Amino acid sequence: MLTIFIAQPNQIIKREELTKKVWEDNGVFVGRSLDTYISKLRIKLKADESVKLINIHGVGYKLEID
């Protein structure tokens, strides 16, 4: 998932796009799986204040890099 965000820094990535790229060929997708992984990724990234993974309400997420 981080690879997807790094490839498109400072751009909104739709939830559907993330879901498709991460889980398309890997079996069943549970509705909150994406949110769980985003939360875990945020925890790993919080040490660097120049990097933020933000929610774009109703659309998706964006990796903001200063």
Predicted model as a PDB file, atoms N, CA, C, CB and O in Angstrom, pLDDT in the B-factor column:
MODEL        1                                                                  
ATOM      1  N   MET A   1       0.826  -1.183   0.000  1.00 91.00           N  
ATOM      2  CA  MET A   1       0.000   0.000   0.000  1.00 91.00           C  
ATOM      3  C   MET A   1       0.876   1.255   0.000  1.00 91.00           C  
ATOM      4  CB  MET A   1      -0.943  -0.007   1.208  1.00 91.00           C  
ATOM      5  O   MET A   1       0.584   2.219  -0.708  1.00 91.00           O  
ATOM      6  N   LEU A   2       1.943   1.243   0.790  1.00 93.00           N  
ATOM      7  CA  LEU A   2       2.839   2.405   0.841  1.00 93.00           C  
ATOM      8  C   LEU A   2       3.446   2.683  -0.530  1.00 93.00           C  
ATOM      9  CB  LEU A   2       3.956   2.180   1.876  1.00 93.00           C  
ATOM     10  O   LEU A   2       3.642   3.840  -0.902  1.00 93.00           O  
ATOM     11  N   THR A   3       3.740   1.639  -1.271  1.00 94.00           N  
ATOM     12  CA  THR A   3       4.289   1.799  -2.623  1.00 94.00           C  
ATOM     13  C   THR A   3       3.333   2.588  -3.518  1.00 94.00           C  
ATOM     14  CB  THR A   3       4.580   0.423  -3.250  1.00 94.00           C  
ATOM     15  O   THR A   3       3.763   3.412  -4.325  1.00 94.00           O  
ATOM     16  N   ILE A   4       2.061   2.333  -3.371  1.00 94.00           N  
ATOM     17  CA  ILE A   4       1.048   3.045  -4.165  1.00 94.00           C  
ATOM     18  C   ILE A   4       1.058   4.531  -3.813  1.00 94.00           C  
ATOM     19  CB  ILE A   4      -0.367   2.443  -3.925  1.00 94.00           C  
ATOM     20  O   ILE A   4       1.023   5.384  -4.700  1.00 94.00           O  
ATOM     21  N   PHE A   5       1.107   4.838  -2.515  1.00 96.00           N  
ATOM     22  CA  PHE A   5       1.128   6.237  -2.095  1.00 96.00           C  
ATOM     23  C   PHE A   5       2.411   6.944  -2.525  1.00 96.00           C  
ATOM     24  CB  PHE A   5       0.969   6.331  -0.588  1.00 96.00           C  
ATOM     25  O   PHE A   5       2.369   8.094  -2.962  1.00 96.00           O  
ATOM     26  N   ILE A   6       3.543   6.268  -2.403  1.00 94.00           N  
ATOM     27  CA  ILE A   6       4.828   6.881  -2.771  1.00 94.00           C  
ATOM     28  C   ILE A   6       4.887   7.174  -4.265  1.00 94.00           C  
ATOM     29  CB  ILE A   6       5.997   5.964  -2.370  1.00 94.00           C  
ATOM     30  O   ILE A   6       5.493   8.160  -4.684  1.00 94.00           O  
ATOM     31  N   ALA A   7       4.263   6.325  -5.060  1.00 96.00           N  
ATOM     32  CA  ALA A   7       4.259   6.528  -6.519  1.00 96.00           C  
ATOM     33  C   ALA A   7       3.446   7.758  -6.922  1.00 96.00           C  
ATOM     34  CB  ALA A   7       3.698   5.287  -7.223  1.00 96.00           C  
ATOM     35  O   ALA A   7       3.640   8.305  -8.007  1.00 96.00           O  
ATOM     36  N   GLN A   8       2.524   8.197  -6.035  1.00 95.00           N  
ATOM     37  CA  GLN A   8       1.659   9.346  -6.336  1.00 95.00           C  
ATOM     38  C   GLN A   8       1.601  10.296  -5.140  1.00 95.00           C  
ATOM     39  CB  GLN A   8       0.232   8.873  -6.714  1.00 95.00           C  
ATOM     40  O   GLN A   8       0.527  10.515  -4.580  1.00 95.00           O  
ATOM     41  N   PRO A   9       2.741  10.860  -4.744  1.00 95.00           N  
ATOM     42  CA  PRO A   9       2.730  11.743  -3.564  1.00 95.00           C  
ATOM     43  C   PRO A   9       1.886  12.990  -3.797  1.00 95.00           C  
ATOM     44  CB  PRO A   9       4.158  12.153  -3.195  1.00 95.00           C  
ATOM     45  O   PRO A   9       1.824  13.512  -4.910  1.00 95.00           O  
ATOM     46  N   ASN A  10       1.247  13.454  -2.752  1.00 96.00           N  
ATOM     47  CA  ASN A  10       0.435  14.678  -2.779  1.00 96.00           C  
ATOM     48  C   ASN A  10      -0.736  14.612  -3.758  1.00 96.00           C  
ATOM     49  CB  ASN A  10       1.307  15.853  -3.131  1.00 96.00           C  
ATOM     50  O   ASN A  10      -1.235  15.646  -4.203  1.00 96.00           O  
ATOM     51  N   GLN A  11      -1.167  13.414  -4.090  1.00 97.00           N  
ATOM     52  CA  GLN A  11      -2.317  13.229  -4.966  1.00 97.00           C  
ATOM     53  C   GLN A  11      -3.353  12.363  -4.252  1.00 97.00           C  
ATOM     54  CB  GLN A  11      -1.891  12.585  -6.320  1.00 97.00           C  
ATOM     55  O   GLN A  11      -3.001  11.456  -3.498  1.00 97.00           O  
ATOM     56  N   ILE A  12      -4.594  12.640  -4.488  1.00 97.00           N  
ATOM     57  CA  ILE A  12      -5.665  11.847  -3.888  1.00 97.00           C  
ATOM     58  C   ILE A  12      -5.750  10.497  -4.598  1.00 97.00           C  
ATOM     59  CB  ILE A  12      -7.027  12.598  -3.966  1.00 97.00           C  
ATOM     60  O   ILE A  12      -5.770  10.413  -5.826  1.00 97.00           O  
ATOM     61  N   ILE A  13      -5.800   9.452  -3.784  1.00 96.00           N  
ATOM     62  CA  ILE A  13      -5.976   8.100  -4.316  1.00 96.00           C  
ATOM     63  C   ILE A  13      -7.313   7.593  -3.787  1.00 96.00           C  
ATOM     64  CB  ILE A  13      -4.780   7.136  -3.903  1.00 96.00           C  
ATOM     65  O   ILE A  13      -7.530   7.527  -2.577  1.00 96.00           O  
ATOM     66  N   LYS A  14      -8.185   7.246  -4.687  1.00 95.00           N  
ATOM     67  CA  LYS A  14      -9.529   6.816  -4.304  1.00 95.00           C  
ATOM     68  C   LYS A  14      -9.502   5.488  -3.567  1.00 95.00           C  
ATOM     69  CB  LYS A  14     -10.420   6.706  -5.531  1.00 95.00           C  
ATOM     70  O   LYS A  14      -8.660   4.627  -3.823  1.00 95.00           O  
ATOM     71  N   ARG A  15     -10.449   5.344  -2.641  1.00 91.00           N  
ATOM     72  CA  ARG A  15     -10.575   4.104  -1.872  1.00 91.00           C  
ATOM     73  C   ARG A  15     -10.710   2.895  -2.801  1.00 91.00           C  
ATOM     74  CB  ARG A  15     -11.786   4.183  -0.923  1.00 91.00           C  
ATOM     75  O   ARG A  15     -10.101   1.851  -2.566  1.00 91.00           O  
ATOM     76  N   GLU A  16     -11.507   3.045  -3.847  1.00 88.00           N  
ATOM     77  CA  GLU A  16     -11.733   1.940  -4.771  1.00 88.00           C  
ATOM     78  C   GLU A  16     -10.434   1.520  -5.455  1.00 88.00           C  
ATOM     79  CB  GLU A  16     -12.778   2.330  -5.817  1.00 88.00           C  
ATOM     80  O   GLU A  16     -10.190   0.330  -5.655  1.00 88.00           O  
ATOM     81  N   GLU A  17      -9.603   2.499  -5.812  1.00 91.00           N  
ATOM     82  CA  GLU A  17      -8.332   2.208  -6.467  1.00 91.00           C  
ATOM     83  C   GLU A  17      -7.412   1.432  -5.522  1.00 91.00           C  
ATOM     84  CB  GLU A  17      -7.652   3.512  -6.933  1.00 91.00           C  
ATOM     85  O   GLU A  17      -6.792   0.447  -5.922  1.00 91.00           O  
ATOM     86  N   LEU A  18      -7.326   1.882  -4.266  1.00 90.00           N  
ATOM     87  CA  LEU A  18      -6.497   1.176  -3.288  1.00 90.00           C  
ATOM     88  C   LEU A  18      -6.995  -0.244  -3.074  1.00 90.00           C  
ATOM     89  CB  LEU A  18      -6.478   1.930  -1.956  1.00 90.00           C  
ATOM     90  O   LEU A  18      -6.213  -1.195  -3.066  1.00 90.00           O  
ATOM     91  N   THR A  19      -8.291  -0.376  -2.903  1.00 86.00           N  
ATOM     92  CA  THR A  19      -8.879  -1.698  -2.676  1.00 86.00           C  
ATOM     93  C   THR A  19      -8.575  -2.639  -3.835  1.00 86.00           C  
ATOM     94  CB  THR A  19     -10.393  -1.582  -2.477  1.00 86.00           C  
ATOM     95  O   THR A  19      -8.198  -3.793  -3.630  1.00 86.00           O  
ATOM     96  N   LYS A  20      -8.742  -2.142  -5.034  1.00 86.00           N  
ATOM     97  CA  LYS A  20      -8.508  -2.969  -6.218  1.00 86.00           C  
ATOM     98  C   LYS A  20      -7.041  -3.372  -6.336  1.00 86.00           C  
ATOM     99  CB  LYS A  20      -8.947  -2.225  -7.480  1.00 86.00           C  
ATOM    100  O   LYS A  20      -6.738  -4.538  -6.590  1.00 86.00           O  
ATOM    101  N   LYS A  21      -6.131  -2.419  -6.154  1.00 86.00           N  
ATOM    102  CA  LYS A  21      -4.707  -2.711  -6.315  1.00 86.00           C  
ATOM    103  C   LYS A  21      -4.165  -3.619  -5.212  1.00 86.00           C  
ATOM    104  CB  LYS A  21      -3.917  -1.419  -6.341  1.00 86.00           C  
ATOM    105  O   LYS A  21      -3.281  -4.435  -5.473  1.00 86.00           O  
ATOM    106  N   VAL A  22      -4.668  -3.497  -4.010  1.00 85.00           N  
ATOM    107  CA  VAL A  22      -4.132  -4.267  -2.894  1.00 85.00           C  
ATOM    108  C   VAL A  22      -4.777  -5.632  -2.767  1.00 85.00           C  
ATOM    109  CB  VAL A  22      -4.309  -3.506  -1.614  1.00 85.00           C  
ATOM    110  O   VAL A  22      -4.079  -6.615  -2.518  1.00 85.00           O  
ATOM    111  N   TRP A  23      -6.098  -5.724  -2.933  1.00 80.00           N  
ATOM    112  CA  TRP A  23      -6.810  -6.962  -2.628  1.00 80.00           C  
ATOM    113  C   TRP A  23      -7.420  -7.664  -3.829  1.00 80.00           C  
ATOM    114  CB  TRP A  23      -7.875  -6.680  -1.655  1.00 80.00           C  
ATOM    115  O   TRP A  23      -8.038  -8.714  -3.652  1.00 80.00           O  
ATOM    116  N   GLU A  24      -7.285  -7.150  -5.019  1.00 77.00           N  
ATOM    117  CA  GLU A  24      -7.996  -7.705  -6.170  1.00 77.00           C  
ATOM    118  C   GLU A  24      -7.799  -9.211  -6.341  1.00 77.00           C  
ATOM    119  CB  GLU A  24      -7.552  -7.002  -7.419  1.00 77.00           C  
ATOM    120  O   GLU A  24      -8.769  -9.936  -6.562  1.00 77.00           O  
ATOM    121  N   ASP A  25      -6.582  -9.681  -6.246  1.00 64.00           N  
ATOM    122  CA  ASP A  25      -6.315 -11.097  -6.508  1.00 64.00           C  
ATOM    123  C   ASP A  25      -6.029 -11.899  -5.241  1.00 64.00           C  
ATOM    124  CB  ASP A  25      -5.149 -11.225  -7.454  1.00 64.00           C  
ATOM    125  O   ASP A  25      -5.525 -13.020  -5.312  1.00 64.00           O  
ATOM    126  N   ASN A  26      -6.352 -11.323  -4.081  1.00 66.00           N  
ATOM    127  CA  ASN A  26      -5.963 -11.982  -2.832  1.00 66.00           C  
ATOM    128  C   ASN A  26      -7.149 -12.398  -1.976  1.00 66.00           C  
ATOM    129  CB  ASN A  26      -5.074 -11.074  -2.035  1.00 66.00           C  
ATOM    130  O   ASN A  26      -7.083 -12.299  -0.751  1.00 66.00           O  
ATOM    131  N   GLY A  27      -8.211 -12.852  -2.580  1.00 62.00           N  
ATOM    132  CA  GLY A  27      -9.328 -13.391  -1.829  1.00 62.00           C  
ATOM    133  C   GLY A  27     -10.339 -12.353  -1.392  1.00 62.00           C  
ATOM    134  O   GLY A  27     -10.582 -11.360  -2.078  1.00 62.00           O  
ATOM    135  N   VAL A  28     -10.922 -12.606  -0.236  1.00 64.00           N  
ATOM    136  CA  VAL A  28     -12.039 -11.815   0.264  1.00 64.00           C  
ATOM    137  C   VAL A  28     -11.553 -10.512   0.882  1.00 64.00           C  
ATOM    138  CB  VAL A  28     -12.841 -12.614   1.286  1.00 64.00           C  
ATOM    139  O   VAL A  28     -10.583 -10.496   1.639  1.00 64.00           O  
ATOM    140  N   PHE A  29     -12.224  -9.438   0.559  1.00 64.00           N  
ATOM    141  CA  PHE A  29     -11.950  -8.126   1.138  1.00 64.00           C  
ATOM    142  C   PHE A  29     -13.027  -7.839   2.174  1.00 64.00           C  
ATOM    143  CB  PHE A  29     -11.907  -7.005   0.037  1.00 64.00           C  
ATOM    144  O   PHE A  29     -14.220  -7.898   1.873  1.00 64.00           O  
ATOM    145  N   VAL A  30     -12.609  -7.533   3.381  1.00 67.00           N  
ATOM    146  CA  VAL A  30     -13.538  -7.172   4.443  1.00 67.00           C  
ATOM    147  C   VAL A  30     -13.658  -5.658   4.443  1.00 67.00           C  
ATOM    148  CB  VAL A  30     -13.064  -7.710   5.841  1.00 67.00           C  
ATOM    149  O   VAL A  30     -12.650  -4.960   4.328  1.00 67.00           O  
ATOM    150  N   GLY A  31     -14.864  -5.140   4.568  1.00 68.00           N  
ATOM    151  CA  GLY A  31     -15.155  -3.715   4.437  1.00 68.00           C  
ATOM    152  C   GLY A  31     -14.221  -2.764   5.165  1.00 68.00           C  
ATOM    153  O   GLY A  31     -13.886  -1.711   4.622  1.00 68.00           O  
ATOM    154  N   ARG A  32     -13.790  -3.097   6.375  1.00 79.00           N  
ATOM    155  CA  ARG A  32     -12.951  -2.190   7.151  1.00 79.00           C  
ATOM    156  C   ARG A  32     -11.460  -2.502   7.030  1.00 79.00           C  
ATOM    157  CB  ARG A  32     -13.358  -2.238   8.597  1.00 79.00           C  
ATOM    158  O   ARG A  32     -10.651  -1.872   7.711  1.00 79.00           O  
ATOM    159  N   SER A  33     -11.080  -3.453   6.186  1.00 84.00           N  
ATOM    160  CA  SER A  33      -9.674  -3.820   6.046  1.00 84.00           C  
ATOM    161  C   SER A  33      -8.824  -2.635   5.619  1.00 84.00           C  
ATOM    162  CB  SER A  33      -9.523  -4.950   5.043  1.00 84.00           C  
ATOM    163  O   SER A  33      -7.737  -2.429   6.159  1.00 84.00           O  
ATOM    164  N   LEU A  34      -9.296  -1.864   4.671  1.00 88.00           N  
ATOM    165  CA  LEU A  34      -8.542  -0.720   4.195  1.00 88.00           C  
ATOM    166  C   LEU A  34      -8.300   0.261   5.334  1.00 88.00           C  
ATOM    167  CB  LEU A  34      -9.276  -0.032   3.038  1.00 88.00           C  
ATOM    168  O   LEU A  34      -7.181   0.747   5.502  1.00 88.00           O  
ATOM    169  N   ASP A  35      -9.321   0.556   6.108  1.00 89.00           N  
ATOM    170  CA  ASP A  35      -9.178   1.491   7.223  1.00 89.00           C  
ATOM    171  C   ASP A  35      -8.169   0.986   8.248  1.00 89.00           C  
ATOM    172  CB  ASP A  35     -10.530   1.725   7.894  1.00 89.00           C  
ATOM    173  O   ASP A  35      -7.395   1.766   8.802  1.00 89.00           O  
ATOM    174  N   THR A  36      -8.179  -0.309   8.495  1.00 91.00           N  
ATOM    175  CA  THR A  36      -7.245  -0.905   9.449  1.00 91.00           C  
ATOM    176  C   THR A  36      -5.808  -0.740   8.964  1.00 91.00           C  
ATOM    177  CB  THR A  36      -7.568  -2.396   9.664  1.00 91.00           C  
ATOM    178  O   THR A  36      -4.933  -0.360   9.743  1.00 91.00           O  
ATOM    179  N   TYR A  37      -5.559  -1.019   7.703  1.00 92.00           N  
ATOM    180  CA  TYR A  37      -4.209  -0.897   7.171  1.00 92.00           C  
ATOM    181  C   TYR A  37      -3.759   0.557   7.080  1.00 92.00           C  
ATOM    182  CB  TYR A  37      -4.130  -1.545   5.807  1.00 92.00           C  
ATOM    183  O   TYR A  37      -2.583   0.849   7.292  1.00 92.00           O  
ATOM    184  N   ILE A  38      -4.661   1.457   6.774  1.00 94.00           N  
ATOM    185  CA  ILE A  38      -4.330   2.886   6.763  1.00 94.00           C  
ATOM    186  C   ILE A  38      -3.912   3.317   8.164  1.00 94.00           C  
ATOM    187  CB  ILE A  38      -5.539   3.737   6.264  1.00 94.00           C  
ATOM    188  O   ILE A  38      -2.936   4.049   8.325  1.00 94.00           O  
ATOM    189  N   SER A  39      -4.640   2.870   9.163  1.00 95.00           N  
ATOM    190  CA  SER A  39      -4.322   3.199  10.552  1.00 95.00           C  
ATOM    191  C   SER A  39      -2.932   2.696  10.936  1.00 95.00           C  
ATOM    192  CB  SER A  39      -5.375   2.603  11.493  1.00 95.00           C  
ATOM    193  O   SER A  39      -2.156   3.421  11.558  1.00 95.00           O  
ATOM    194  N   LYS A  40      -2.621   1.471  10.569  1.00 95.00           N  
ATOM    195  CA  LYS A  40      -1.303   0.906  10.862  1.00 95.00           C  
ATOM    196  C   LYS A  40      -0.201   1.662  10.132  1.00 95.00           C  
ATOM    197  CB  LYS A  40      -1.262  -0.573  10.480  1.00 95.00           C  
ATOM    198  O   LYS A  40       0.878   1.880  10.684  1.00 95.00           O  
ATOM    199  N   LEU A  41      -0.466   2.057   8.908  1.00 95.00           N  
ATOM    200  CA  LEU A  41       0.513   2.810   8.133  1.00 95.00           C  
ATOM    201  C   LEU A  41       0.753   4.184   8.749  1.00 95.00           C  
ATOM    202  CB  LEU A  41       0.048   2.955   6.681  1.00 95.00           C  
ATOM    203  O   LEU A  41       1.893   4.647   8.803  1.00 95.00           O  
ATOM    204  N   ARG A  42      -0.292   4.831   9.207  1.00 95.00           N  
ATOM    205  CA  ARG A  42      -0.154   6.122   9.881  1.00 95.00           C  
ATOM    206  C   ARG A  42       0.748   6.016  11.108  1.00 95.00           C  
ATOM    207  CB  ARG A  42      -1.528   6.659  10.288  1.00 95.00           C  
ATOM    208  O   ARG A  42       1.579   6.891  11.353  1.00 95.00           O  
ATOM    209  N   ILE A  43       0.582   4.951  11.869  1.00 95.00           N  
ATOM    210  CA  ILE A  43       1.410   4.742  13.061  1.00 95.00           C  
ATOM    211  C   ILE A  43       2.881   4.634  12.676  1.00 95.00           C  
ATOM    212  CB  ILE A  43       0.963   3.475  13.819  1.00 95.00           C  
ATOM    213  O   ILE A  43       3.741   5.199  13.351  1.00 95.00           O  
ATOM    214  N   LYS A  44       3.172   3.927  11.619  1.00 94.00           N  
ATOM    215  CA  LYS A  44       4.556   3.767  11.175  1.00 94.00           C  
ATOM    216  C   LYS A  44       5.141   5.074  10.638  1.00 94.00           C  
ATOM    217  CB  LYS A  44       4.638   2.687  10.105  1.00 94.00           C  
ATOM    218  O   LYS A  44       6.343   5.314  10.757  1.00 94.00           O  
ATOM    219  N   LEU A  45       4.293   5.916  10.049  1.00 94.00           N  
ATOM    220  CA  LEU A  45       4.778   7.161   9.436  1.00 94.00           C  
ATOM    221  C   LEU A  45       4.828   8.340  10.398  1.00 94.00           C  
ATOM    222  CB  LEU A  45       3.907   7.520   8.271  1.00 94.00           C  
ATOM    223  O   LEU A  45       5.427   9.363  10.068  1.00 94.00           O  
ATOM    224  N   LYS A  46       4.218   8.231  11.578  1.00 92.00           N  
ATOM    225  CA  LYS A  46       4.083   9.393  12.455  1.00 92.00           C  
ATOM    226  C   LYS A  46       5.404   9.925  13.002  1.00 92.00           C  
ATOM    227  CB  LYS A  46       3.194   9.047  13.594  1.00 92.00           C  
ATOM    228  O   LYS A  46       5.453  11.065  13.463  1.00 92.00           O  
ATOM    229  N   ALA A  47       6.467   9.139  12.964  1.00 93.00           N  
ATOM    230  CA  ALA A  47       7.770   9.597  13.435  1.00 93.00           C  
ATOM    231  C   ALA A  47       8.333  10.728  12.564  1.00 93.00           C  
ATOM    232  CB  ALA A  47       8.749   8.430  13.465  1.00 93.00           C  
ATOM    233  O   ALA A  47       9.130  11.538  13.036  1.00 93.00           O  
ATOM    234  N   ASP A  48       7.923  10.780  11.310  1.00 93.00           N  
ATOM    235  CA  ASP A  48       8.386  11.822  10.383  1.00 93.00           C  
ATOM    236  C   ASP A  48       7.274  12.849  10.196  1.00 93.00           C  
ATOM    237  CB  ASP A  48       8.809  11.206   9.004  1.00 93.00           C  
ATOM    238  O   ASP A  48       6.267  12.576   9.542  1.00 93.00           O  
ATOM    239  N   GLU A  49       7.462  14.015  10.768  1.00 92.00           N  
ATOM    240  CA  GLU A  49       6.422  15.054  10.726  1.00 92.00           C  
ATOM    241  C   GLU A  49       6.220  15.665   9.343  1.00 92.00           C  
ATOM    242  CB  GLU A  49       6.763  16.147  11.697  1.00 92.00           C  
ATOM    243  O   GLU A  49       5.226  16.354   9.115  1.00 92.00           O  
ATOM    244  N   SER A  50       7.144  15.424   8.419  1.00 95.00           N  
ATOM    245  CA  SER A  50       6.991  15.977   7.072  1.00 95.00           C  
ATOM    246  C   SER A  50       6.112  15.089   6.188  1.00 95.00           C  
ATOM    247  CB  SER A  50       8.360  16.160   6.423  1.00 95.00           C  
ATOM    248  O   SER A  50       5.830  15.433   5.041  1.00 95.00           O  
ATOM    249  N   VAL A  51       5.688  13.957   6.722  1.00 95.00           N  
ATOM    250  CA  VAL A  51       4.867  13.010   5.971  1.00 95.00           C  
ATOM    251  C   VAL A  51       3.556  12.796   6.724  1.00 95.00           C  
ATOM    252  CB  VAL A  51       5.618  11.654   5.759  1.00 95.00           C  
ATOM    253  O   VAL A  51       3.556  12.480   7.914  1.00 95.00           O  
ATOM    254  N   LYS A  52       2.436  12.974   6.012  1.00 95.00           N  
ATOM    255  CA  LYS A  52       1.114  12.774   6.610  1.00 95.00           C  
ATOM    256  C   LYS A  52       0.243  11.993   5.646  1.00 95.00           C  
ATOM    257  CB  LYS A  52       0.449  14.130   6.971  1.00 95.00           C  
ATOM    258  O   LYS A  52       0.233  12.255   4.443  1.00 95.00           O  
ATOM    259  N   LEU A  53      -0.478  11.043   6.182  1.00 96.00           N  
ATOM    260  CA  LEU A  53      -1.439  10.288   5.408  1.00 96.00           C  
ATOM    261  C   LEU A  53      -2.814  10.774   5.836  1.00 96.00           C  
ATOM    262  CB  LEU A  53      -1.273   8.736   5.614  1.00 96.00           C  
ATOM    263  O   LEU A  53      -3.287  10.455   6.927  1.00 96.00           O  
ATOM    264  N   ILE A  54      -3.448  11.549   4.965  1.00 95.00           N  
ATOM    265  CA  ILE A  54      -4.709  12.184   5.351  1.00 95.00           C  
ATOM    266  C   ILE A  54      -5.894  11.567   4.619  1.00 95.00           C  
ATOM    267  CB  ILE A  54      -4.653  13.681   5.074  1.00 95.00           C  
ATOM    268  O   ILE A  54      -5.769  11.025   3.521  1.00 95.00           O  
ATOM    269  N   ASN A  55      -7.040  11.671   5.269  1.00 95.00           N  
ATOM    270  CA  ASN A  55      -8.301  11.188   4.721  1.00 95.00           C  
ATOM    271  C   ASN A  55      -8.972  12.319   3.933  1.00 95.00           C  
ATOM    272  CB  ASN A  55      -9.239  10.667   5.855  1.00 95.00           C  
ATOM    273  O   ASN A  55      -9.099  13.435   4.434  1.00 95.00           O  
ATOM    274  N   ILE A  56      -9.387  12.036   2.735  1.00 95.00           N  
ATOM    275  CA  ILE A  56     -10.187  12.964   1.942  1.00 95.00           C  
ATOM    276  C   ILE A  56     -11.608  12.409   2.007  1.00 95.00           C  
ATOM    277  CB  ILE A  56      -9.653  13.105   0.429  1.00 95.00           C  
ATOM    278  O   ILE A  56     -11.947  11.457   1.304  1.00 95.00           O  
ATOM    279  N   HIS A  57     -12.430  13.016   2.857  1.00 94.00           N  
ATOM    280  CA  HIS A  57     -13.754  12.486   3.191  1.00 94.00           C  
ATOM    281  C   HIS A  57     -14.574  12.134   1.948  1.00 94.00           C  
ATOM    282  CB  HIS A  57     -14.514  13.493   4.034  1.00 94.00           C  
ATOM    283  O   HIS A  57     -14.779  12.959   1.058  1.00 94.00           O  
ATOM    284  N   GLY A  58     -15.027  10.905   1.920  1.00 91.00           N  
ATOM    285  CA  GLY A  58     -15.890  10.437   0.846  1.00 91.00           C  
ATOM    286  C   GLY A  58     -15.181  10.112  -0.450  1.00 91.00           C  
ATOM    287  O   GLY A  58     -15.820   9.708  -1.422  1.00 91.00           O  
ATOM    288  N   VAL A  59     -13.854  10.285  -0.479  1.00 95.00           N  
ATOM    289  CA  VAL A  59     -13.118  10.048  -1.721  1.00 95.00           C  
ATOM    290  C   VAL A  59     -12.021   9.003  -1.537  1.00 95.00           C  
ATOM    291  CB  VAL A  59     -12.511  11.351  -2.230  1.00 95.00           C  
ATOM    292  O   VAL A  59     -12.035   7.953  -2.179  1.00 95.00           O  
ATOM    293  N   GLY A  60     -11.073   9.305  -0.652  1.00 95.00           N  
ATOM    294  CA  GLY A  60      -9.942   8.396  -0.476  1.00 95.00           C  
ATOM    295  C   GLY A  60      -8.915   8.970   0.470  1.00 95.00           C  
ATOM    296  O   GLY A  60      -9.254   9.543   1.506  1.00 95.00           O  
ATOM    297  N   TYR A  61      -7.649   8.811   0.103  1.00 96.00           N  
ATOM    298  CA  TYR A  61      -6.551   9.230   0.957  1.00 96.00           C  
ATOM    299  C   TYR A  61      -5.470   9.934   0.138  1.00 96.00           C  
ATOM    300  CB  TYR A  61      -5.961   8.024   1.699  1.00 96.00           C  
ATOM    301  O   TYR A  61      -5.391   9.800  -1.083  1.00 96.00           O  
ATOM    302  N   LYS A  62      -4.644  10.688   0.857  1.00 97.00           N  
ATOM    303  CA  LYS A  62      -3.549  11.391   0.199  1.00 97.00           C  
ATOM    304  C   LYS A  62      -2.326  11.347   1.109  1.00 97.00           C  
ATOM    305  CB  LYS A  62      -3.944  12.863  -0.139  1.00 97.00           C  
ATOM    306  O   LYS A  62      -2.426  11.608   2.307  1.00 97.00           O  
ATOM    307  N   LEU A  63      -1.171  11.015   0.531  1.00 97.00           N  
ATOM    308  CA  LEU A  63       0.096  11.060   1.255  1.00 97.00           C  
ATOM    309  C   LEU A  63       0.698  12.416   0.992  1.00 97.00           C  
ATOM    310  CB  LEU A  63       1.068   9.906   0.822  1.00 97.00           C  
ATOM    311  O   LEU A  63       1.185  12.691  -0.104  1.00 97.00           O  
ATOM    312  N   GLU A  64       0.664  13.283   2.022  1.00 96.00           N  
ATOM    313  CA  GLU A  64       1.229  14.629   1.901  1.00 96.00           C  
ATOM    314  C   GLU A  64       2.662  14.610   2.351  1.00 96.00           C  
ATOM    315  CB  GLU A  64       0.425  15.652   2.719  1.00 96.00           C  
ATOM    316  O   GLU A  64       2.975  14.180   3.461  1.00 96.00           O  
ATOM    317  N   ILE A  65       3.533  15.080   1.485  1.00 94.00           N  
ATOM    318  CA  ILE A  65       4.957  15.162   1.788  1.00 94.00           C  
ATOM    319  C   ILE A  65       5.393  16.594   1.630  1.00 94.00           C  
ATOM    320  CB  ILE A  65       5.791  14.226   0.877  1.00 94.00           C  
ATOM    321  O   ILE A  65       5.248  17.185   0.560  1.00 94.00           O  
ATOM    322  N   ASP A  66       5.939  17.163   2.719  1.00 89.00           N  
ATOM    323  CA  ASP A  66       6.413  18.552   2.684  1.00 89.00           C  
ATOM    324  C   ASP A  66       7.733  18.661   1.982  1.00 89.00           C  
ATOM    325  CB  ASP A  66       6.534  19.113   4.083  1.00 89.00           C  
ATOM    326  O   ASP A  66       8.279  19.758   1.862  1.00 89.00           O  
TER     327      ASP A  66                                                      
ENDMDL                                                                          
END                                                                             
